[in-house]
Amino acid sequence: MNNKGKLLGLALAFVAWTGAAFWVGWQSPTLIGGFFGPKETVVEAAKFYPLDKFVLSIPGEEYSHYLLLELAIKTRSKDAQFTLTQADSVIKNSLMKMFANKHFDELNDNKQFEPLQKEALNILSIVLAQNDFDIELDDVLFTRMIIQ
């Protein structure tokens, strides 16, 4: 019986070893792939962050006009909401400077809408980088622009 016990123990060890080897082989992409497999880069989906509306005075031929501007920032950057909140004053100041150089007739032309958005994108990208705000802007969208 002693031999039978040894044989039974050896058989159980062999079955356990085979099962473990099979499991490791089956799980190897999961176990080893994390270290040696290709790294997947996760691309953040673009999100839109609306900014508070503000009113600007715009020069005209006979008298000044008012511009109500609402806009949204499109970005894929992480912590964008926090960054945009911190940069709110810089953003508004830059846009006020941009629109201070515009004339009523220029802003009242529908063909100028897209070039104005691109100009705002360029200005804000530069100003945010100069002020060490770590955010990459994809687009600046004017969601409402009313001139009176």
Secondary structure as UniProt FT lines:
FT   HELIX           2..31
FT   HELIX           33..36
FT   STRAND          47..50
FT   STRAND          54..58
FT   STRAND          65..75
FT   TURN            78..79
FT   HELIX           80..86
FT   HELIX           88..100
FT   HELIX           104..107
FT   HELIX           110..112
FT   HELIX           113..130
FT   TURN            131..132
FT   STRAND          137..147
//
